[in-house]
Amino acid sequence: MATVPKCKFDLEICGGTFVNEACVIDGNMVSGRTFHDNGQYVGPWIKMLEAARDAS
């Protein structure tokens, strides 16, 4: 999961894997560090939604 570095411990203590990237896709989950990265993760998220819609 992408998040800000100050939240790395919180994520890892709950079993997650910290990634310092603007967009991380893991299965059907898309994450970014902050709203500043939304230009990087909104596009892939919309493509995933469209693919799910088309698969129905």
N, C-alpha and C positions, 0 to 999 in steps of 0.2 A: 504494500500500500504506500502511496505517496503521502507524505505529510511534512510539516516543517520539522527541522532537526530537533527543536526543543521538545517535541512530542515523541521522539524515537523511543525512549524508555517506556512510555505508556503503551505504545503500540506493541513493542516486543514482549512486555510482561504479560500481555493478553494473548500472545501466540502469533502475532503478526510479524511480517518481515518489512522492515523500513527500507524504502527506496527514495532517494533524493532526486526525483525526476519530475518533470512537468506533467507527465501523463503515464499512468501505470494501469494496464489492463490485466486482470486476473480472473479468468472465467467470465462471469457476467457482471463483474464489478469494475468500474472505472473510477480512478481517483487522481487527484492533483493536490499539490501542496497548499495552495491558497487560491482565492478568486483571481489573482493575477495570472494564473496558469489556465484560465478558462478557455483561452484561444487554442490551447493544446489538447484539452480533454473533452470539450463539448462536441467537437466534430466526430471523434470516434464513438462517443456515447450515442449520438444521433444515428450513426450508421448501425450500431448494435440494435437500437430500437426499431429501425426500419427493417433490418434482417429478421427480427423476431416477429414483426407484423406480417412480413411476406411469407414466413414459414407457417403461419396459422392457416 
